[in-house]
């Protein structure tokens, strides 16, 4: 099945009890999807050598990896939820703005992340995959600023997160990929998974 498109990036703050994901607090939109890539952990990173050869591999090492998302923008809600910030309003003179104050005490929140991948097989585009990562911790994106010249050069945020599995996801799979006939069905599946 070949991928032909990407729609939506959804997230939900994870509820953690005793270091394990026990639920979520409802789905939100992170931004519009431009690209998503996942690099799995390599099981070759932790082999057990015995009798001059590899005797065992740590199967749990394959649970997780790095998720990189490029969005049209990162919504204010998502920015606050992902990076432990509180949106504030400030007035200077006669003008009031809203934004974030960075103190250095921010703590990133674990979230579940999902998107819909469009796919085609045997000439049929009737495949919509709901892709869900149950536990992701994102690092704040780097900032890039550039003046506008003869044409606009789009500057879109790219965020990178660590996907964890194994003991942290408990009974929840660390990754889910399910096919649906319509995009609406895939979104309904994601919404139900992240329901409060």
N, C-alpha and C positions, 0 to 999 in steps of 0.2 A: 504494500500500500504506500503510495507516494504522497508526501505532504504537498499541498498546494496553497495553503493559507493559514492565517493565525488570527484569532479573534479574542479580544478582551483579556485583561489580566485581573483576576479576582483574588481577594485575600480575606483572611479572617484571623483576628488575634486568637492565639491558642490559649486554652485554659490548662494550666499545669498543676498537678498535685503529686507531691513526692517525686518530682523530676520526670513525670510521665504525662503525655498529652491525654487529657480526659474529655475534651470537647472544644467547642469554638463559640464565638459570640455573634455569629451572623455574618453574612457575606457583604463585602464592599468592593467597589471598583478601584483598582490602583491607578489605572490610566488606560489609554488605548495602546494595543500591542503593535510594536514594530518588528521585534524579533525576540526569540527566546532560545537559549541553548543550555543544554545540561551536559556536564562532564562528570561521568561516574568515577567514584573512587576505584582505584586499581587494586584488585585482589592480589596482584603480584607484589604489592608493597609490604606484605607481612607473611612470607612463607616460613614454615618450620623445616629446617634442613636436618636430615638424619641419614646415616649411611651414605654420605656424599651425594645426596640428592634431595629434592623437595618431597617431604613425606606428607605434609598437611598444608592446607591453605585456610586462612580465616575467612569463612563464608560471610561473616557479618561485615567484613571490610567492604563488600560490594554494596552495602546498604547506605546510600547517600552519595554526596558529591558536591558539585558547585553549579548553581543555577544563575545564569546571567540573563537579565531582561533589559530590553531597550523599549522605552515608552515614548509616546508623544509628549507627555508631561507626567509628573508624579503629583497626584492630587494632594491638597493640603492635609486632608484627613489621613491619607496613606503616609505622608511624610511624618506626621505626628505619631501615628500608630507604630510605624516600623522602627523609628529611631528614638522613641521615648521623649518626644518634645511636647510642649503645651503651646497651643496657638494663643497669641495675645494681641490686644489692640493697644496702640500707643498714639498719643497726641503730641505733636510738636507745633507750637504756634496755633494756627487755624486749621491744620490738617491732621487727619487720623488715618493710620494705616494698620494693617494686620500682618502678623508674621510670627517669627520665632526668635527667642533669645537663647543663645547657646552659652551654657555655663560650664560645660565640661563634666557635668554630673549625669548626663543622659545615659540611659541604659536601653539598648535595643530590645524590642519585644519579639518573642517567637511567634510566627504566623504560619498558617497554611496558605498555599498559593495554588492557583489553578488558571487554566486558559483552555480555549477550544482550538484544536488543530483540525483544519479542513484537510481531507485526504481524498485521493482518487484511486480506484482500483478497477481494472478491466473496462476503462472508459466511463465508469460511473463516479460521479462526484457526490454521491449520496452517503458520504461517510463524514461524521463529525466526532472527533475524539475529545472527550473530557480528560485532560491531563491534570492530576492533582498531586502536589507534594505536601505531605502532612505536617512537616516541621522544618521551617527555614528561618535562619537568622541572617539578616542583611547588614552589610556595611554601608555607611553613608556614601552617596555618590560623590565623585569629584566634581568640582565646578569648572565650567569653561565659559568664557565670555569673549565675544568677538564683535567688532564693529560691523555695520552693514555697509557693503560696497555697492557695486553695480548690480549685484544680484544677492538674494538672501541665501546664506548658508545656514541650514537648519541645525540647531544645537539641541539635541534631545538627551534626556538623562538615561544613563546606563547604570543599573544597580546589580551588585553581585551578592549572592547569599550562599551560606553553607546549608546544604540539605542533610539532615540527620535521620537515621533510622535506628533499627535495633531496639535497645532498651528505652530510648526516649519516646518512641511512638507507641510503646506498649502493645496493645492488641490491634492498633490501627496499622495498616500497611504504610510503609514510608512513601510509597508511590502507587498511584492508581492510574490506569489508562483504560477507558471504556468507550466503545463505539456506539453511536446513536444515529438514527436516521435523519434527524434535523438538528440544527444549531440550538433551537429553542429547548429541545430535550436535553442536550448536553449541558446547557446553562441551568436547567431545572435540577439536574443531577448534582451539579456543583453547589447550587443554592441549598439543596437538601443536606448535602454532606457537611456544609459549614453552618447549618442552622444552630441557633443558640440552644 
